[in-house]
Amino acid sequence: MELNESYWTDRYYSNQLGWDIGYPSPAITEFMDKVKDKNAKILIPGCGNAYEASYLWKKGFKNVYLLDFSAVPLNKFSEENPDFPKSQLWNINFFDAEGKFDYIIEQTFFCALSPELREDYAEKMLELLKPEGQLVGLLFNIPLFDGHPPFGGRREEYEKLFAQYFEIIKMETAYNSIPERQGSELFIKMKIKTPKQNLVSQNQY
């Protein structure tokens, strides 16, 4: 199974949208409500219907960028938010994205990628974040599926993966998950390691 643009577009047309909760994730909106800088540059990869983006836009965040492999959700978002700049809607492969961001929001994107791309995901996040930028959001802390998305995982494997590149500030069970996902999501907050932290990590091996 190739998880390409056609695969995800077909999911939208057939209304197979199990990841879509229909409103902004409380864990993400609660975090972003504490961000005072309305000029912060924000990327939401694998954005889908991007309820969080609508929320942020209405809160005054104007440097929000949405990225999705399929044009379907981006077109829908544009119709529902006609004042949102079309130049900030990216219908591209995440791994082709360019720029530097203060915040990258993870919301059911990581679990949509084939597990063999998780190392590439971490490296790309490292590339896209500003030196003081943060990767924030939610990861599933349950097995889920092996042959198709969503692909699950466990905290231990996430820690091993991300600790190579990031200082893990927070990775804990989200207390404010939606009811259907209570106890099955981790809230994450990470930032790029400093050169000194990287040196310490290398010396541990």
GUZA-730786 format. One line per field, with one value per residue (C-alpha): residue number from 1; residue in one letter; x, y, z. Coordinates in steps of 0.1 Angstrom, whole numbers, plus 5000, padded with zeros to 4 digits. Layout:
residues N
seq	NUM,... $
type	A,... $
xx	X,... $
yy	Y,... $
zz	Z,... $
END
This chain:
residues 205
seq	1,2,3,4,5,6,7,8,9,10,11,12,13,14,15,16,17,18,19,20,21,22,23,24,25,26,27,28,29,30,31,32,33,34,35,36,37,38,39,40,41,42,43,44,45,46,47,48,49,50,51,52,53,54,55,56,57,58,59,60,61,62,63,64,65,66,67,68,69,70,71,72,73,74,75,76,77,78,79,80,81,82,83,84,85,86,87,88,89,90,91,92,93,94,95,96,97,98,99,100,101,102,103,104,105,106,107,108,109,110,111,112,113,114,115,116,117,118,119,120,121,122,123,124,125,126,127,128,129,130,131,132,133,134,135,136,137,138,139,140,141,142,143,144,145,146,147,148,149,150,151,152,153,154,155,156,157,158,159,160,161,162,163,164,165,166,167,168,169,170,171,172,173,174,175,176,177,178,179,180,181,182,183,184,185,186,187,188,189,190,191,192,193,194,195,196,197,198,199,200,201,202,203,204,205 $
type	M,E,L,N,E,S,Y,W,T,D,R,Y,Y,S,N,Q,L,G,W,D,I,G,Y,P,S,P,A,I,T,E,F,M,D,K,V,K,D,K,N,A,K,I,L,I,P,G,C,G,N,A,Y,E,A,S,Y,L,W,K,K,G,F,K,N,V,Y,L,L,D,F,S,A,V,P,L,N,K,F,S,E,E,N,P,D,F,P,K,S,Q,L,W,N,I,N,F,F,D,A,E,G,K,F,D,Y,I,I,E,Q,T,F,F,C,A,L,S,P,E,L,R,E,D,Y,A,E,K,M,L,E,L,L,K,P,E,G,Q,L,V,G,L,L,F,N,I,P,L,F,D,G,H,P,P,F,G,G,R,R,E,E,Y,E,K,L,F,A,Q,Y,F,E,I,I,K,M,E,T,A,Y,N,S,I,P,E,R,Q,G,S,E,L,F,I,K,M,K,I,K,T,P,K,Q,N,L,V,S,Q,N,Q,Y $
xx	5000,5014,5003,5004,4982,4957,4953,4945,4922,4903,4899,4883,4860,4848,4845,4869,4881,4886,4912,4888,4872,4852,4866,4899,4918,4915,4951,4964,4941,4949,4986,4984,4962,4993,5013,5014,5033,5006,5034,5047,5051,5032,5031,5004,5016,4990,4965,4933,4903,4925,4901,4931,4941,4906,4908,4943,4934,4903,4926,4948,4976,4983,5014,4998,5008,4988,5003,4985,4992,4956,4941,4906,4908,4928,4901,4875,4894,4898,4861,4853,4880,4880,4902,4930,4959,4961,4998,4998,4980,5006,4995,5028,5047,5058,5093,5094,5085,5109,5110,5116,5089,5084,5058,5050,5018,5015,4979,4974,5001,5029,5005,4996,5031,5046,5067,5098,5096,5097,5134,5129,5100,5122,5150,5126,5111,5147,5152,5120,5121,5138,5166,5142,5111,5090,5073,5040,5009,4997,5009,4990,5003,4986,4994,4967,4973,5003,4992,4976,4972,4968,5000,5004,5034,5046,5062,5094,5100,5091,5116,5143,5136,5132,5159,5184,5174,5153,5152,5119,5103,5071,5058,5030,4995,4973,4948,4926,4922,4888,4866,4871,4909,4912,4943,4956,4974,5006,5010,5045,5065,5101,5127,5160,5189,5217,5252,5262,5232,5241,5277,5264,5241,5270,5292,5266,5273 $
yy	5000,5033,5062,5088,5117,5094,5073,5102,5119,5087,5086,5121,5112,5080,5098,5074,5101,5083,5108,5137,5147,5175,5203,5217,5193,5207,5197,5218,5248,5249,5250,5276,5298,5304,5316,5354,5361,5363,5367,5332,5312,5279,5248,5222,5192,5166,5192,5176,5198,5219,5229,5240,5264,5280,5284,5300,5323,5336,5342,5365,5342,5352,5332,5298,5274,5243,5214,5183,5157,5160,5191,5182,5194,5224,5235,5229,5249,5278,5278,5280,5306,5328,5355,5329,5335,5308,5312,5296,5265,5240,5210,5192,5163,5171,5161,5188,5216,5245,5273,5278,5277,5287,5259,5228,5212,5174,5161,5127,5132,5111,5081,5085,5080,5045,5036,5033,5071,5080,5087,5109,5127,5136,5148,5169,5185,5193,5210,5230,5243,5276,5271,5279,5265,5237,5206,5202,5181,5145,5110,5078,5056,5024,4997,5004,4989,4973,4972,5006,5040,5049,5033,5033,5031,5034,5061,5042,5040,5076,5086,5066,5082,5118,5120,5117,5151,5169,5179,5162,5188,5169,5135,5124,5111,5140,5148,5168,5143,5140,5114,5088,5089,5093,5075,5067,5099,5115,5153,5162,5193,5193,5216,5213,5202,5227,5217,5210,5187,5169,5164,5149,5125,5113,5107,5084,5058 $
zz	5000,4989,5012,4985,4975,4958,4989,5012,4986,4983,5021,5020,4991,5008,5041,5059,5083,5116,5127,5122,5156,5141,5163,5176,5199,5235,5243,5215,5219,5256,5249,5222,5243,5265,5235,5236,5204,5177,5151,5158,5127,5130,5107,5109,5087,5076,5087,5074,5080,5102,5130,5151,5123,5122,5159,5158,5129,5147,5178,5158,5147,5112,5104,5103,5075,5066,5048,5034,5008,4996,4981,4993,5029,5019,4995,5021,5046,5021,5014,5051,5058,5027,5043,5050,5026,4999,4999,5034,5022,5010,4989,4990,5005,5041,5033,5005,5029,5035,5060,5097,5123,5159,5165,5146,5157,5156,5154,5139,5113,5128,5130,5093,5081,5075,5106,5085,5079,5116,5117,5086,5103,5133,5111,5090,5121,5132,5099,5100,5135,5145,5171,5199,5181,5196,5183,5203,5200,5205,5198,5202,5230,5219,5193,5166,5132,5114,5078,5074,5092,5119,5131,5168,5191,5227,5248,5251,5214,5209,5236,5220,5186,5196,5222,5194,5182,5208,5244,5254,5277,5281,5270,5292,5291,5280,5307,5283,5254,5238,5257,5230,5233,5271,5283,5248,5239,5249,5250,5237,5238,5225,5214,5195,5216,5221,5209,5245,5250,5218,5230,5263,5244,5221,5251,5266,5239 $
END
